Every structure is written in C-alpha cells, then in structure tokens.
Amino acid sequence: MLENYYVFPATVDRIRASWIASAIERYVEWLSERRYRRSSVIRRIPILVSFGEFAKAQGARRPAHLPKHVESFVQAWVCECGRGRRSARRRKQIADEVRNPIRQMLRLTIPGYTGRGRPHKPDNPFERQAPDLLRYLTEEKGLRPRSILQYRFHLRQFASYLERTGIRDLARVSPTILSGFVAEYAPPRVAWTTMRCACGTLRVFLRYLYREGVIAKDLSSLVEFPQSYRHAGIPRSISWEQVEQVLASVDRRSCTGKRDYAILLLLATYGLRAAEVAALTLDDIDWRNERLKIRERKAGNTTTYPLSAVVGAALIDYIKNGRPSTTDRQVFLRACAPIIAIGHAAVVCRAGHFIRKAGIHVTRAGSHVLRHSCVQRLVNANFPLKHVGDYVGHRSASSTQIYGKVDIERLREVALGDGEDVL
C-alpha cells in the first residue's frame, strides 16, 4: 500500500524500518478505504514515524506502551514546529493536526483504545437507580428512536440540575426541587414548546420511578405544563420567489454544489424533513415508474411521491457526476474523506447556508424554512388542508391549520369584505 504513495523504494524502506511499521501500514489502508486524499496520507505518515521513534526513545517497546507518550510527543512537536508562532489558536491547530492521526492509528492498533477525544454522555443519566428506563420507553411505551433521543436530552438536563443542587439520591426529589428545575429551564433559556416537552418527559420519568419504588409518592401531577396557545406562532416560511433565489445561489459546477442543489429541491418540492432527506437511499428511487419513496416518516408512515422531472434531473446529475463511487446505498454522501452518508444536521446546515447566502433574513434559517415554504405554497394554491397535511406527512390536519394564518390573499378578502354581513 505504501508504494501507491511514494515513488522511491528507499522512502518505503525507511518507513518499514520503523518498529510500528505494521500499525502505520494498517492505518494507511484504512485511510485509503475511506478516500482520504493522497496529500493528506503523505502528510500523516512522517508524523507517525516520528512518533514511533519518540516513543521508543522514551522506553516504549510494545504498541500497548504508545498511548502514554501521545501528549508528550505532541507538546514536543508543537515546541519545535510552532516556534515563532505566537497565536495560541495556530499552536492548538498544529497540536490537533499531530494528535488526531496518532489517535486514529492507535484506535486501529490497540483494542479498546479511544483516546481522550470528545466525552460521550451516557444514554441513561440515571443508570444507577433506574437501569431499565430506556427499555421501558422502548418496549412498554413504544416510543420511536427520535422520541427517545428527546427524552434522553431532557433527562440529562434534569440530571445536571440535580447534580448542581447536590441531590444524588432520586428518593430525595421533592416538589421544591421540581419547581426549581422548571423555573430554571423556562424561557428565555428554551422555547415554550421545548419546555412543554421537558415537562412531559419529567412526568413520565416520575411515574416510572414511583412504579419501580424508587420514590415513595407519585410526583408527576405536580409538574404542570406551561400555558401555551395553539397556533400562537407563525411558520418560518419564505415566498416562492425567495426559494428560487436560494436555489439560484447554488454553484452546480462542483460535486458539493450538485449534491446541495438536489437536497434543496427535495426540501422545497416535497416539504421533506432533514432526517428524511438524509435517510434517502438509492433503492427508494424508482426510476422506471418515476416514483420517490420516503420511508419511516415522523408519523410512522411511508409516502410515495411522483418523481418530479426537475428533481429527477438534479438527482441524476449528482449521482452520475458528483456522488463518490462507493457501495454505500445512501444517496447523499460527504464530499471529502471519510466518504460516509451525511446526517440530518448536515442537511439543516446546508439549507441554512444557502438561505443566508441568498441574502434572505429569517429566524432560524434551516431546512424547515423550505418545508414551511412548500406547505405555504400549497395552501396559497387553495389545496384542502387535509390534502396538504397528507402530502408533507402531518399526523393530523390540525398541524396544517397554522398555515392559514399567513394566507395573505384570503385574509385580505376577509378584511375588504362587506362588514355589514357580520352585524
């Protein structure tokens, strides 16, 4: 594998003379499989060879000895190569460029090695006193994975509050503690809708603790939902002319431009959610019958759409001319190594990027702005709300009613009508 990156055999021989040569070659194969650029691979190999020699000079004799020498090598490298650079940001960047490839190699070489990395929060923050909580939510309540993610998030907030207040035993949870958490977590820290979700999660959690005997009394009824009014907000939609401006701001000459243009068209044409776009696979596109299937929607259903000629052309352009060659069945992939499927967060970020690039000012620019715009366009075209809701995957027609608030033409007709009719 090293011969693919170096022309001179003597260079390959010097690398293979290192006592960690097998680990380096395995790492190079790993980088090659994930489509890392040749320049990136060549830049990393000398760092790894130098690290091996440094660790050997410090007394390392087996791969298991390598982890304890990582930070000392990084500091020595920064002192040597970062000399004269006073910027702390630049020195940190140099340290990351050295540390990251070493950690990647050690993860492949040493079983169980994770490195310092980003700390991962536990799935269940109350594992000690409520170990079966996630199983209860999944099996008994039948919650979907996305709902469980929301539960985990709000439970972590509650666990963090208990830790700050010195409460380590759930049996000590009292009405005062609950009211303190709700008051601290309330707006402006979070939106009212988020606050309602947190209160709902807390009520379910307290009922579970009472059922399991962790707390002596059911405190769930003491957690009151904050008052909110249906349809109090306004959808974050933009006009269709502005949607066209967003689409026109994409440079479709590059691979990422072809990908992003297809993503934006899916969002604006079908009103898809970011997670639905990210989950789209090649098997979901029926080219013969011109159909597009969206599986596992938020409401638990599957929707099949007619494949628009414009959307189909954008998908073909990306798949043939912009999509990396891989066995992955996901449609939308990263444009740089590692070549893996993009997540829903990437869809949100790319949509927000092009909305801002087009000079359109909207609160919380993201993929949902285009979804709202799609719904608003259908409402303005006088489609029944039930049909619109079915088209975009709303569970009930009431979720679509809010778009009637910004149906400007119909509201104008009401305002300009004969007022005597209502007297």
Helices and strands as residue ranges (DSSP letters): G 2-4, H 9-16, H 21-33, H 38-57, G 63-65, G 67-69, H 70-81, H 88-109, H 133-135, I 136-140, H 145-164, G 170-172, H 175-185, H 192-211, G 220-222, H 240-248, H 255-270, H 274-278, G 282-284, E 285-286, E 291-294, E 303-306, H 309-321, H 344-357, H 367-380, H 385-392, G 397-399, G 401-406, H 408-415, G 419-422
